[in-house]
Amino acid sequence: MKTEHEERWIVEDKKAIRNPKKLKDHMRLTDEQLADLMEIRKVFRMKITPYYLNLINKEDPDDPLLKMCLPDKNEMIFRKGELNDPIGDINDELENHPTPLITHRYPDRVLLFPTPFCGGYCRYCFRRRLAGNPDYKYKKSLLEDAFSYLEKTSAIREVILSGGDPLMLHDDELFSLLERLKAIPHIRTIRIHTRMPVWNPYRITDDLVKGLTKFQPLWIVTHFNHPNELSDTAIEHVSRLIDKGIMVMNQEVLLKGVNDSAEIQRELLLALIDNRIKPYYLHYLDKAEGISHFRTDIKTGIDILKELRGTVPGYAIPHYILDIPRGYGKVPFQFHYINEDEKGNIIVETPEGDYIPYSTNIDKKSMDLKEDADVKPIMLFTEEEKEHLKEVLKNGNGK
């Protein structure tokens, strides 16, 4: 029998605010604001746990946590370049969706979607088409199809549970799933991507942690976007995982008006490593419908990470990632620290922005850099690759 403390996450979930009318009990809303919220909810559902609501400064309309959970009129604006499935979970051309519950984007790993439900609904969600939609709740036959594919595809080494949020499953459902995955010989690691430590950290119960330790190597990837989300309660519950040897990493999304400054990022990253959570990814915002008001330009993230370099430990700096639309995979954005002058000499830019000559010939002393030197990012392409790139640009195709 579970204790009252261990069941708290279920109570918290049941008390989550799903109807904007209930928000009036917790914050000031005009009739016009309430009408807007009711209309927006028709586009994408709302769900805010009492725990998360208590982290918000309700007197501040620009509170970053409020922006991430409160519906916004901008969500009603769909732009031409936005996509219903921005990261291509389903792309027939790539044949990346062998069964309804699996996306197979890379040769050695797959995404498995065991539930469409979440602890709360993020306003910038890239899977708005399915998040919280009961039509996507899996049937037993679909799960069997998924396992049949996993068992026969020996190239798969890792399964990533995504969704929705896998920790919305109850312990018996989750452990049954993990046991079946562990029984497949070629599957070596399992990853669980979850925002439950943010929306509802009470989900990290002693029973859950005890059960998860049986399935290592297992990685938990959390999703803290702002330092205010790292409450004492969240830290206490995530620490239960780490104390038992379960590895925890964090991925975040770069969001305009939420975390798009070096100061906020530095505070978040240092708080994460203070609490033994490894910063993993900083995602550039996907092109999902109705979320472009959160979009920064790409250079914002590059500049932020460049400013952080040398001011936080290297292991605290996440990979800045673009998920190429329509399912073509993730690629990192990089700042060019390695440059060259007009003669092909290597010039290194320091984190402080100084240029230092560097010679790869250990028998030769590095030359002095002239003040008027023409320094530019080093080209890593061969002449053949340059010609191919010219043809691609000329023909206007990405092949």
N, C-alpha and C positions, 0 to 999 in steps of 0.2 A: 504493500500500500504506500502510495506516495505521500510525502509530507505536504503541509500547506505551502511551505516555502517553495518546494519544487513544482507545485502546480501554479505558481503565481503567474508564469508566462501565459498560461491558458486564460486565466482571469483577465490579465492585461489585454490579451488579444480580443476577448469578448467585449471589453469595455472601450475598445478603440472607436474613435469618432469617424463614422462613415457618412453621416448626413450633416451638411453644413449648418442646418438649423441647431444642432447640438453644440456647435462652436459658440453660439451666443451665450452659453452658460460659462464660457471660459475667457472670452475676449470681446471687446466692443466691435460690433459690426453694424453698419447702417443697413437699412432695408435694401438700398441699391446694391451694396456689397454682397448681401445675402442672396439677392436675386441672381447676381453674376455668378456666384459660387454654385448655385443650383444648376445654372445653365452649363457651366464649364464641366461639372461632374458628369454630364451626359457624354462628353467627349472622352474623358478619362477619369475613372473612379478615384475617390479620396479615402484615405485611411490614415489616421494619426493616433498612435497609442497615447494614453495618459502620461506615461513615462516621458515620451519625447516632447509632448506638449509642455511639460514642466521645465524643460531645458530652454524654452523660448522666452525671450523678453517680449511680452505681448504688447508693451507700450511702444515698441520700436518697429515701425512698418518695414524698415530695412534690415531687420534681424535676419542673419544668413540662414538660420535653421528654419525660420518661418517661410522663407522663399523656397526652400527645398520640399516643403510639405503642403503649403497652402495653394489651392488652385489659383491660376492667374489668367486674366482675360487674353493674354498673348497666346495662350494655348489654343485659342479658337482660330488663330491665323496660321493657315497652312501655306507654305511657300513652295515654289516650283521645284526647287532642288531637294526638298525633303522626301523621305521614303517611309513607307509603311514597315518595311523590314530593312533598316539601314545597314546592318552588318551582314546581310545575306545569310541568315540561318537556313534559308531555302533558296538555292540557286540551281535550277535544272541544268543550266549550261555546265556548271561545275560538278553536277551529280554529287552534291555534298549532303544530301538528306535521305539516306538509305531507308530509314523508317521514321514514322511520325515523331518519335521521342528522341531522335539522335541527329546531331549535325556533325559531320565528319569533314573538317576543314583542313587539317594537317594529317600527314600519313600516320603519325604515332600516337595521336590522342583524339578523343571525341568529347563532345558535349552531350550530356544526358539530362533531359528535362523531366524530373519526376513529379513536379507540381507547378501550376501557374500562379499559386497564391504567395503573397508576401506579407511580411510583418507590418509594412506600411507602403504607400505608393509614392515613389519619388517623382517630383514634377518633371524631371529631366529624363525619365525612363526611356531607354532605347527599344524596349520590348512592350510598348504600350498596347500593341495589338493583342497581346496575350496575357499580360500581367493582371491577375485577378479575374480573368475571364473563365467561368466554369466550363465553357465549351472545350477548353484545352486540358481539362482534368483527365489524366490518363485512365484508360481501361486496362484491365488485367491482360487482355489479348495484345494490346499495344506494348506493354512491358515485356511480354514474352517474345514479341517480334524484335524488340531492342536487344534482349539477351541472346537471342539466336544470332543476330548480326555480330555482337561482341564476341561470342564464342568462336565463330568461324573466321573472324578477321584477325589473324595472328600478328599483324603489324601494329596493332593497338597496344600501347604500353601504359597509357594513362587515361583514366575516365574522370571528367570534370562534371560534378553535379551542379547544375545551374537551374535557371527557372525564369520566373518565380524564384522562390527561396527554398532550397532543400530542407532547411531547418524548420520550415512550417510543417514538415512531416512529424508525426509522433514517433517516439523512440522505437517502438516495435516495427513500424513501417521502414524507418531509416536503417535500422540495424539489419533487417531482413534484406534490404537492397544491398547494403555493404557486404554482407556475408556472401551473397551470390557473386558480387564483383570479385571478391577475394578468392573465390573458388575457381576463377578462370586463370589458368597458369601464366599466360602471357601478359596479364595486367599487373604491372609492378607498383604503380602508385595511384592514389585517389586524391582528388582535390574537391573541396566543398566551398563554393562561392556563396557568401551569405552576408546580408545586412542586418540580420537579427541582433547581433551585438550592439547595433546602433538603435534600431527601432524598439527592441524588446530584449535587453540583455539577460533578463530572467530566464530566457530559454536555455542558457548555458547552465544546466543543472548538474548536480553531482552525478546523477544517473547517466546523463548524456555523456559527460566526460569519461566516466568509467567505461561506458560502452565503446566510445570512439577509440580508446587506447588499444583495443583489440585489433584495430584495422590499420595500424601503422606499417609502412610510411604513409601518413595521411597529412595533407596540408589544408589548413583553414585559411581562406582568403576573405578578410573582412572588407568593409567599405566605409571608412570614416572620411568625410570630405572637409571637415572643419574642426578646429581644436575644441570648440564648445560641445561637440558630440562625444568627446572623450571624458565623460563624467566619471566620478569616483565609482559609481555603480557599474558602468560599462567596464572600467579597468578591473574592478574586483572580479567580475564574471569571466572576462577574457583570460585573466591570470590563472583561472582554474585549468584552462586548456594547456597553457604554457607550463605550469607547474608539473603537469603530468607528461611533459615531453612532446606535446602536440605542437607542431610548428605553425605559427600564425603570421601571415603577411597581410598587407593592406593595399588595396587599389582605390584610387579616387578619380573623380572627373573634374577637369578644369571648368569652373562655372563662373560666369560674369556676375559680379556683385556678391559672390560667396567666398571664393578662395583664390581670386586672380591677382594676388600680390605676393611679392617675396616675403613680406612680413608675416602674413597669415600662413603661407606655406612653411616657413621656417618654424613657426610655433607648432604647427601640426606635426611636422616631421620629427622635431625634437621630442614632442610629447609621445609620439609613437615609439621611438627607440628607447625613451625613458622607461616605457612599459613593455619592452621586449617584443614589440610588433615591428616586423621588417617592412619598410616602405617598398612597394613592388612596382606598381604602375601609376602613372598620371595620364589619364585618358583625355585626348582631345574629344570634344563633344561630338557624338554621332549625329547623323542627319535625320533623326526621327521627326515625325510630323508634330508641329506645334511646340517645339522647344528651342527655337532659334534665339529667343530673348536671353538665353543663358550662354550664347556663343561669344567667345573671344576670337581674336585672330590667332593664327598659328604661332606667330612670332612672340605673342605674349608669353606663352609657356616656355619657349626657348630662352627668352630674356630672363624669366624668373629663375630657371635652373642655372643659367649662367651666373646670375647674381648670388645664388645659393652656393655655388662651387667655391670651396675655400672657407665658407662660413658655417657649414655643418659637415659632419663626417661623411666621407664618400659613400658609406653603406646606407646612409640616410636619404640619399638622393634617388628618387624613383626613375624608372624608364619613362620618358615622355612618348606616348604611343598614339598612332593613328590606326584605327581599324578601317581598312580600305572598304568603301561601300560595296555592297552586293557580294560579300563573302570571299574577298581575295586575300584576307589575312591581315595580321598586324605588322606594322613597321615602325621603328623608332625614329623620332625627330632628333637630329643631332646638331649641336653647335660645332662649327669648324674651329678647333683649336690649332689644327695643323694647317699651315699656309705655305706659300712659296713666293719668291720674288721673280722678277722677269728673267733671271738666269736659271731658275729651277732650284735655287737654294731653299732649304727648309727653314721656315720661320714659325716659331711656336708662340701662340698668344697665351699669356698667363691669366689666371683667374681675375687679376686686377686690371687686365686690358693692356699690359705691356707686351711688346714684341721682342722675342729673344731668338737670335740665330742658333741653329742646331745643325751640326754636321754628323751624318751617318758614318763618315769615314773616321775611324778612331785614330788613324795616323795623321789626321789633319786637324789643325786648330780651327774652331769656328771663327768665321770672319766677323768683322764689325758691321752692324747694320746702318746703312746710310739713311739720313733723315728723309730723303726724297725717294726712298725705295718704293717700288710699286708692289705692295703686298696684297695677295688675293688667296682665297681658299684653294687648297691644293686639289687638282683634278685627279680623281682616282680611276678614270676610265682609260682604257686602251684606245688607240686610234681606230681600231675596228669597231669598238663599242660606241665611240663618238659618231662614226658614220651611220651606225644602226639607229642611234638616237635621232640623228638628223632626219632619217627616213621616216621614223615613227611620227615626229612632229610635222613633217611635210604631208604625210598621208592622213594625219588626224585620227590614228587608231592606236590602241594600247597593246597591240599584239607584239 
